[in-house]
Amino acid sequence: MKKSVITLIAIILLVSQLLVACQKYEIVDGIDNVPSGTMQISVFKDAEGATCTSPYITWTQEDGAEDYIIQIASDKDFANIVESKIVNTSRYSVAKILNYSTEYFIRIFARKTVDGEKYVFAMSKSSFITNEQHDTTAPDYTQTRTLFDFEEYTTESFAELFQPHAGGDTITAEIVEGAGVDGSKALKLTGEKGSMGWSAVVCSLLPTDKKVWTGTTGIRLHIRAEEGTSVKFSVKVGKRGYQTWSKSFIVKNEEGAYITIPYEVMADQGGGDGIWDLSIMTFMQFTFSGSAGTVYIDDITIGSTEEYMYDTTEEAAKGIAPGILETFESEDLSSKLSENFNISNVDTSLTAIKESTDGSGHELYIKLWGNSSMVQLKKAAYELTKYDYTQVDGITFKFKISKVNSNASILIKFGSYLNVYTATYSLEGVQANEYVTIKIPFSALTLADDGLSSGALDYTKIDTLQIFVKESQYCHVYLDDIGFYKD
């Protein structure tokens, strides 16, 4: 009998311990009953010991935690919570801009799965006081600064900085030896295309990173695509949960090139007051949009776009000379087409480089199936910026067309960034199946009426050359010898 009682007591004690171990704590009134955790909370401070109004918060991991809830409140009782977020890392950059000279309170809950549901099982608290208001435009930096030098990173240390965007498709990032400029390390990004149609990696910028943006006017990075791929890529910066800005471009340059993105051409992604504010930068994001592929990135810097545009190459020093910029002569004609031209609104199965019928060499042959075809130099963003176009007077090219409608015309787009200029050449009087050489002087170019372009055409910053055949349905177009002339 005595032995049975002892056994019963042991069973009761064991069950009691199991019940305590499986205790579930919900975030409701009485949350202070959640046991204190081991998490040590740190709020980033600058060299002067000040905490900015959008602080960077880290904490030590709680054993067994699957994720965390972080809450920021303006009172120690957490009656007025100003920000709350669930994160699967042990760091967080506050999205809202908090008040100056104000004490804020932090509590972090560690969560794990119990009976198929997430419950908190530990909590830690802390507080901080934001810095006094100061002039966000000072100091005025004037020199180019490196944001990321990949020589300093391994794949593991880089993963602590850049993380895949949870809302997108699969993306991988690694640091690769010898893949950067002059054989240096580079960032290799591979994005997959899934149900979301996009993938991205995101970097949280430290408060010290944000300061260096002041006084700059653009971002520059060296980028190239994996061989045989064409990728729609974008760079986004701003403050998470507030104002963000983005610029997209096509990457199809296997040798790599420097891309400069002036802030003025970055599109407002909304979420704030629309004002570009260099003092609030908290993240940078690289995104594959609507396509899969691999790119290599190196030398990410910010600085003056004027400084970036300065090119000391021999071509830039002497300017571009009159003559042919792009011809269709090549030992490998099939690769010539895919490497150098972007062609749209045509029958792609019939697009090719062929022997010209006038015996002058090769030409680009396309069959137009709509009311507008377009030919764009794919490498324009890389090659055209090398030249000073003040050395020549206009654009020239040769073509013939199998059928000429009465209202058909040639449209040229030529310019830089938001300053795109256009000119239209009427095909009235042009005979079908006869070669015509067209000269379009720069003096005939006018600012594009696209709602975006503004400002004067700067001949030292050209990155766009497009040729459109307009209003000529279902015809064959033969294009040859694109170049520049001087009267």
C-alpha positions as CSV (number, residue, x, y, z in Angstrom):
1,M,0.0,0.0,0.0
2,K,2.8,2.4,0.9
3,K,4.5,1.5,-2.3
4,S,1.4,2.4,-4.4
5,V,1.0,5.8,-2.7
6,I,4.7,6.6,-3.5
7,T,4.2,5.6,-7.1
8,L,1.0,7.7,-7.4
9,I,2.8,10.8,-5.9
10,A,5.7,10.3,-8.4
11,I,3.2,10.2,-11.3
12,I,1.5,13.4,-10.1
13,L,4.8,15.2,-9.8
14,L,5.8,14.1,-13.3
15,V,2.5,15.2,-14.8
16,S,2.9,18.6,-13.0
17,Q,6.3,19.1,-14.4
18,L,5.1,18.3,-18.0
19,L,2.3,20.8,-17.6
20,V,4.7,23.5,-16.5
21,A,7.0,22.7,-19.3
22,C,4.2,23.0,-21.9
23,Q,2.8,26.2,-20.5
24,K,1.5,28.5,-23.3
25,Y,1.7,32.2,-22.9
26,E,-0.4,34.5,-25.2
27,I,0.2,38.2,-25.7
28,V,-2.8,39.4,-23.7
29,D,-3.4,41.3,-20.4
30,G,-1.1,39.8,-17.9
31,I,1.8,39.3,-20.4
32,D,4.2,40.1,-17.6
33,N,3.6,36.6,-16.4
34,V,5.8,35.4,-19.3
35,P,9.1,34.2,-17.9
36,S,12.1,36.4,-18.3
37,G,14.3,35.3,-21.2
38,T,18.1,35.3,-21.6
39,M,18.0,37.8,-24.5
40,Q,20.4,40.7,-24.1
41,I,19.1,43.7,-26.0
42,S,21.4,46.3,-27.6
43,V,20.5,49.5,-29.4
44,F,23.1,50.9,-31.8
45,K,24.8,54.2,-30.8
46,D,27.2,56.3,-32.8
47,A,30.6,57.3,-31.8
48,E,29.2,60.2,-29.7
49,G,26.9,57.7,-27.9
50,A,23.7,59.0,-29.6
51,T,20.8,56.9,-30.7
52,C,19.2,57.9,-34.0
53,T,15.4,58.3,-34.5
54,S,15.2,55.0,-36.5
55,P,17.6,52.8,-34.4
56,Y,19.1,49.5,-35.2
57,I,18.3,46.9,-32.5
58,T,20.0,43.5,-31.9
59,W,19.6,40.9,-29.2
60,T,21.1,37.6,-28.3
61,Q,19.2,34.5,-29.4
62,E,16.9,32.7,-27.0
63,D,17.5,28.9,-26.9
64,G,14.7,27.1,-28.7
65,A,13.2,30.3,-30.3
66,E,11.8,29.9,-33.8
67,D,11.1,33.7,-34.2
68,Y,10.6,36.8,-32.2
69,I,8.0,39.6,-31.7
70,I,9.6,43.0,-31.2
71,Q,7.5,45.9,-29.9
72,I,8.5,49.6,-29.5
73,A,6.3,51.7,-27.2
74,S,6.4,55.3,-26.0
75,D,5.4,54.2,-22.4
76,K,6.8,51.5,-20.1
77,D,3.4,49.9,-19.8
78,F,3.2,49.4,-23.5
79,A,-0.2,51.1,-23.7
80,N,1.0,53.0,-26.8
81,I,2.8,50.7,-29.1
82,V,4.3,52.6,-32.0
83,E,5.8,49.6,-33.9
84,S,5.4,45.8,-33.7
85,K,7.0,43.2,-35.9
86,I,7.5,39.5,-36.2
87,V,11.0,38.6,-37.4
88,N,13.0,35.4,-37.8
89,T,16.4,37.1,-37.0
90,S,17.8,38.6,-33.9
91,R,18.1,42.1,-35.3
92,Y,15.7,44.8,-36.4
93,S,15.9,48.3,-38.0
94,V,13.0,50.5,-36.7
95,A,10.9,51.5,-39.7
96,K,9.2,54.6,-38.3
97,I,10.9,57.8,-37.7
98,L,10.7,58.4,-33.9
99,N,10.7,61.6,-32.1
100,Y,13.8,63.4,-31.0
101,S,14.9,63.4,-27.3
102,T,12.3,60.8,-26.4
103,E,12.5,57.7,-24.3
104,Y,11.1,54.5,-25.9
105,F,10.7,51.1,-24.5
106,I,11.4,47.7,-26.1
107,R,10.1,44.2,-25.3
108,I,11.0,41.1,-27.3
109,F,9.1,37.9,-27.1
110,A,10.7,34.6,-28.1
111,R,8.2,32.2,-29.8
112,K,8.2,28.4,-30.6
113,T,5.6,26.0,-31.8
114,V,3.5,24.1,-29.2
115,D,0.7,21.8,-30.4
116,G,1.0,23.1,-33.9
117,E,0.6,26.8,-32.9
118,K,3.1,29.6,-32.1
119,Y,3.3,30.7,-28.5
120,V,5.7,33.0,-26.7
121,F,7.8,31.4,-24.0
122,A,10.3,34.1,-22.9
123,M,10.4,37.9,-22.8
124,S,13.1,40.6,-22.4
125,K,12.8,44.4,-22.0
126,S,14.9,47.4,-22.5
127,S,14.7,51.1,-23.4
128,F,16.6,53.9,-25.2
129,I,16.5,57.7,-25.6
130,T,16.7,59.1,-29.1
131,N,19.3,61.8,-29.9
132,E,18.6,65.6,-30.0
133,Q,17.5,67.1,-33.3
134,H,20.4,67.9,-35.6
135,D,21.2,69.1,-39.1
136,T,20.8,66.1,-41.3
137,T,22.5,67.8,-44.2
138,A,25.8,68.1,-42.4
139,P,28.6,67.2,-42.8
140,D,28.5,67.7,-46.6
141,Y,30.5,64.8,-48.0
142,T,32.0,65.5,-51.5
143,Q,34.1,62.4,-52.2
144,T,32.9,59.1,-53.6
145,R,32.4,56.5,-50.8
146,T,32.4,52.7,-51.1
147,L,29.2,51.2,-49.6
148,F,30.3,47.5,-50.0
149,D,33.8,46.2,-50.7
150,F,33.3,42.6,-51.3
151,E,37.0,41.9,-50.6
152,E,36.1,42.2,-47.0
153,Y,33.4,39.5,-47.0
154,T,33.0,35.8,-47.2
155,T,29.8,34.1,-48.2
156,E,29.0,33.5,-44.5
157,S,29.7,37.1,-43.3
158,F,27.8,38.5,-46.3
159,A,24.7,36.4,-45.4
160,E,24.6,38.3,-42.1
161,L,24.2,41.5,-44.1
162,F,22.1,40.6,-47.1
163,Q,19.1,38.3,-46.7
164,P,16.6,36.9,-49.2
165,H,13.3,38.8,-49.4
166,A,10.7,36.6,-47.7
167,G,7.9,37.7,-50.1
168,G,9.7,36.7,-53.3
169,D,10.9,33.6,-55.1
170,T,14.1,31.7,-54.3
171,I,17.3,33.7,-54.6
172,T,20.9,32.7,-53.6
173,A,23.8,35.0,-52.9
174,E,27.5,34.2,-52.5
175,I,30.9,35.8,-52.7
176,V,33.0,34.6,-55.6
177,E,36.7,34.9,-55.9
178,G,38.0,36.4,-59.2
179,A,34.6,37.4,-60.5
180,G,34.9,41.1,-59.9
181,V,36.7,44.0,-61.5
182,D,40.4,43.1,-62.2
183,G,40.0,39.7,-60.6
184,S,38.6,40.9,-57.3
185,K,35.9,39.2,-55.3
186,A,32.3,39.9,-56.4
187,L,28.8,39.3,-55.3
188,K,27.0,36.5,-57.3
189,L,23.2,36.7,-57.2
190,T,21.1,33.9,-58.8
191,G,17.3,34.6,-58.9
192,E,14.7,32.0,-59.8
193,K,11.3,32.6,-61.3
194,G,8.4,31.1,-59.4
195,S,4.8,32.0,-58.5
196,M,5.7,35.5,-57.4
197,G,7.5,36.4,-60.5
198,W,10.3,38.2,-58.7
199,S,13.1,37.6,-56.2
200,A,15.3,39.9,-54.1
201,V,18.0,40.2,-51.5
202,V,17.7,43.0,-48.9
203,C,20.4,44.7,-46.8
204,S,19.7,46.6,-43.6
205,L,21.9,49.7,-43.5
206,L,23.4,50.6,-40.1
207,P,22.9,54.1,-38.8
208,T,26.6,54.8,-39.6
209,D,25.9,53.8,-43.3
210,K,23.0,56.3,-43.5
211,K,25.2,59.3,-42.7
212,V,27.5,58.8,-45.7
213,W,24.6,59.3,-48.2
214,T,24.5,63.0,-47.5
215,G,25.8,65.2,-50.3
216,T,25.8,62.4,-52.9
217,T,23.8,62.4,-56.2
218,G,23.9,58.9,-57.4
219,I,24.8,55.2,-57.0
220,R,27.3,53.3,-59.2
221,L,28.0,49.6,-59.4
222,H,29.8,47.2,-61.7
223,I,27.5,44.5,-63.0
224,R,27.5,41.8,-65.6
225,A,25.2,38.9,-66.5
226,E,25.9,35.2,-66.7
227,E,26.8,34.2,-70.3
228,G,23.8,33.8,-72.5
229,T,21.3,35.4,-70.1
230,S,19.3,38.7,-70.2
231,V,18.0,39.9,-66.8
232,K,15.6,42.6,-65.8
233,F,17.2,44.0,-62.6
234,S,16.5,46.8,-60.2
235,V,18.1,48.6,-57.4
236,K,15.9,49.9,-54.6
237,V,16.9,52.1,-51.6
238,G,15.0,54.0,-48.9
239,K,13.4,53.4,-45.5
240,R,11.5,50.2,-44.9
241,G,7.8,50.9,-44.1
242,Y,8.3,54.5,-45.4
243,Q,9.7,56.1,-48.5
244,T,11.4,53.8,-51.1
245,W,12.9,54.5,-54.6
246,S,13.8,52.2,-57.4
247,K,15.5,52.0,-60.8
248,S,15.2,49.0,-63.2
249,F,17.4,48.2,-66.2
250,I,18.3,45.2,-68.4
251,V,21.6,43.5,-67.8
252,K,23.0,41.6,-70.8
253,N,26.7,42.3,-70.8
254,E,28.9,39.4,-70.2
255,E,32.0,41.5,-69.9
256,G,30.6,43.7,-67.3
257,A,30.2,47.5,-67.1
258,Y,29.8,50.3,-64.6
259,I,26.2,51.5,-64.3
260,T,25.5,54.9,-62.8
261,I,22.0,55.6,-61.3
262,P,21.4,59.2,-60.5
263,Y,18.9,59.6,-57.7
264,E,16.8,61.9,-59.9
265,V,15.9,58.9,-62.2
266,M,14.8,56.5,-59.4
267,A,11.1,56.0,-59.4
268,D,9.1,56.8,-56.3
269,Q,7.7,53.5,-54.9
270,G,5.4,55.3,-52.5
271,G,4.8,54.8,-48.8
272,G,5.8,58.2,-47.6
273,D,5.6,61.9,-48.3
274,G,7.4,61.6,-51.7
275,I,10.4,63.6,-50.6
276,W,13.8,62.2,-51.4
277,D,15.6,62.3,-48.0
278,L,19.2,61.0,-47.8
279,S,19.1,61.0,-44.0
280,I,16.5,58.2,-43.7
281,M,18.2,55.4,-45.7
282,T,17.8,52.1,-43.9
283,F,18.0,49.4,-46.6
284,M,19.2,48.6,-50.1
285,Q,17.6,45.9,-52.2
286,F,18.6,44.1,-55.5
287,T,15.7,42.5,-57.4
288,F,15.2,40.2,-60.4
289,S,11.9,41.3,-61.9
290,G,9.9,38.9,-64.1
291,S,13.0,36.9,-65.1
292,A,15.5,34.4,-63.7
293,G,19.2,34.6,-64.1
294,T,22.6,35.3,-62.6
295,V,24.4,38.6,-62.2
296,Y,27.8,39.5,-60.7
297,I,28.0,42.8,-58.8
298,D,31.2,44.7,-57.7
299,D,32.3,48.1,-56.5
300,I,29.0,49.5,-55.1
301,T,29.7,53.2,-54.4
302,I,27.8,56.4,-53.9
303,G,29.0,59.9,-54.9
304,S,28.7,62.6,-57.5
305,T,27.2,61.7,-60.9
306,E,29.4,64.3,-62.4
307,E,32.4,62.5,-61.1
308,Y,31.1,59.1,-62.2
309,M,30.5,60.4,-65.8
310,Y,34.0,61.6,-66.1
311,D,35.7,59.2,-68.5
312,T,39.4,59.3,-69.2
313,T,39.4,56.7,-71.9
314,E,41.0,57.6,-75.2
315,E,37.6,57.5,-77.0
316,A,36.1,60.1,-74.6
317,A,39.2,62.3,-74.8
318,K,39.1,62.6,-78.6
319,G,35.3,62.3,-79.1
320,I,33.5,60.1,-81.6
321,A,34.5,60.5,-85.2
322,P,32.1,60.5,-88.2
323,G,31.6,57.0,-89.5
324,I,29.9,53.7,-88.8
325,L,29.1,53.0,-85.1
326,E,27.3,49.7,-85.8
327,T,27.7,47.5,-88.9
328,F,26.5,44.0,-89.5
329,E,29.7,42.5,-90.7
330,S,30.8,39.6,-88.4
331,E,32.3,36.2,-88.6
332,D,29.6,34.9,-86.4
333,L,26.4,36.5,-87.8
334,S,24.0,34.7,-85.5
335,S,25.6,35.9,-82.3
336,K,26.0,39.4,-83.7
337,L,22.2,39.8,-83.7
338,S,21.6,38.5,-80.2
339,E,24.6,40.3,-78.6
340,N,24.0,43.8,-80.0
341,F,20.4,44.4,-80.7
342,N,17.0,44.5,-78.9
343,I,14.2,44.1,-81.5
344,S,10.5,44.2,-80.6
345,N,7.1,43.9,-82.3
346,V,8.5,41.9,-85.2
347,D,8.2,38.3,-86.4
348,T,11.3,37.0,-84.5
349,S,11.3,33.7,-86.4
350,L,12.3,35.7,-89.6
351,T,14.7,38.2,-87.9
352,A,18.2,37.6,-89.1
353,I,21.4,39.2,-90.5
354,K,21.6,38.5,-94.2
355,E,23.6,39.5,-97.3
356,S,22.3,42.8,-98.6
357,T,20.7,42.7,-102.0
358,D,22.8,45.7,-103.1
359,G,26.0,43.8,-102.6
360,S,27.3,46.2,-99.9
361,G,27.7,43.5,-97.3
362,H,25.4,42.3,-94.5
363,E,22.3,44.0,-93.1
364,L,19.6,43.4,-90.4
365,Y,16.5,41.9,-91.8
366,I,13.2,42.1,-89.8
367,K,9.6,41.4,-90.7
368,L,7.2,43.9,-89.1
369,W,3.9,42.4,-88.0
370,G,2.3,45.4,-86.2
371,N,2.2,49.1,-86.7
372,S,5.6,49.8,-85.0
373,S,8.9,48.0,-84.9
374,M,11.8,49.0,-82.7
375,V,15.6,48.4,-82.9
376,Q,17.7,49.3,-79.9
377,L,21.4,49.0,-79.4
378,K,21.6,46.6,-76.5
379,K,24.9,47.9,-75.3
380,A,24.0,51.5,-75.7
381,A,24.1,52.0,-71.9
382,Y,27.7,50.8,-71.8
383,E,29.2,52.0,-75.1
384,L,27.6,55.3,-76.0
385,T,28.6,57.1,-72.8
386,K,32.3,56.9,-73.9
387,Y,32.0,59.5,-76.6
388,D,31.7,63.2,-76.9
389,Y,29.0,63.7,-79.5
390,T,29.9,67.4,-80.1
391,Q,32.4,66.1,-82.6
392,V,29.6,65.1,-85.0
393,D,26.4,66.7,-86.3
394,G,23.9,63.8,-86.4
395,I,22.8,60.2,-86.9
396,T,22.9,58.4,-90.2
397,F,21.8,54.9,-91.3
398,K,20.8,53.1,-94.4
399,F,17.6,51.0,-95.0
400,K,15.0,49.8,-97.4
401,I,11.4,48.8,-96.8
402,S,9.2,46.4,-98.8
403,K,6.0,48.4,-98.4
404,V,5.6,52.0,-97.6
405,N,2.3,53.3,-96.3
406,S,1.5,57.0,-96.9
407,N,1.8,57.9,-93.2
408,A,4.8,55.8,-92.4
409,S,7.8,57.4,-90.7
410,I,11.1,56.7,-88.9
411,L,11.3,57.8,-85.3
412,I,14.7,58.3,-83.5
413,K,15.2,58.3,-79.8
414,F,18.6,59.6,-78.6
415,G,19.5,60.9,-75.2
416,S,20.4,60.1,-71.5
417,Y,18.4,59.0,-68.5
418,L,15.3,61.2,-68.3
419,N,16.5,63.6,-71.1
420,V,15.4,61.6,-74.1
421,Y,15.2,63.6,-77.4
422,T,13.4,62.5,-80.6
423,A,13.2,63.2,-84.3
424,T,10.7,61.9,-86.9
425,Y,11.6,61.4,-90.6
426,S,8.7,61.0,-92.9
427,L,8.9,58.2,-95.5
428,E,6.6,60.0,-97.9
429,G,8.1,59.8,-101.4
430,V,10.4,56.8,-100.4
431,Q,10.1,54.0,-103.0
432,A,9.5,50.5,-101.8
433,N,12.5,48.1,-102.1
434,E,15.0,50.9,-102.8
435,Y,17.8,51.7,-100.4
436,V,17.7,55.1,-98.7
437,T,20.4,56.7,-96.5
438,I,18.9,59.0,-93.9
439,K,20.7,61.7,-92.0
440,I,19.0,63.1,-88.9
441,P,20.8,66.2,-87.5
442,F,21.0,66.7,-83.8
443,S,19.5,70.1,-84.4
444,A,16.3,68.4,-85.4
445,L,16.0,66.6,-82.1
446,T,13.3,67.8,-79.7
447,L,12.6,66.8,-76.1
448,A,10.4,63.7,-75.9
449,D,6.8,64.3,-74.8
450,D,6.7,61.3,-72.4
451,G,5.9,63.1,-69.2
452,L,9.4,62.2,-67.8
453,S,12.0,63.9,-69.9
454,S,13.3,67.3,-68.8
455,G,16.4,69.4,-69.3
456,A,19.0,69.9,-72.0
457,L,20.5,67.1,-74.0
458,D,24.0,66.5,-72.6
459,Y,26.2,65.0,-75.4
460,T,28.7,63.6,-72.9
461,K,26.1,61.4,-71.2
462,I,24.3,59.6,-74.0
463,D,23.0,56.1,-73.2
464,T,20.0,55.6,-75.5
465,L,19.8,55.1,-79.3
466,Q,16.6,53.6,-80.7
467,I,15.2,53.5,-84.2
468,F,11.5,52.9,-84.8
469,V,9.6,52.2,-88.0
470,K,6.1,53.6,-87.5
471,E,2.8,52.9,-89.2
472,S,4.0,50.3,-91.7
473,Q,2.1,47.2,-91.2
474,Y,3.2,43.8,-92.4
475,C,6.3,44.7,-94.3
476,H,10.0,43.8,-94.5
477,V,12.6,46.2,-93.2
478,Y,16.3,46.0,-94.1
479,L,18.5,48.1,-91.8
480,D,22.2,48.8,-92.4
481,D,25.2,50.9,-91.3
482,I,24.2,52.9,-88.2
483,G,26.6,55.7,-87.6
484,F,27.2,59.5,-87.2
485,Y,28.1,62.2,-89.7
486,K,29.6,65.7,-89.8
487,D,28.7,68.2,-92.5
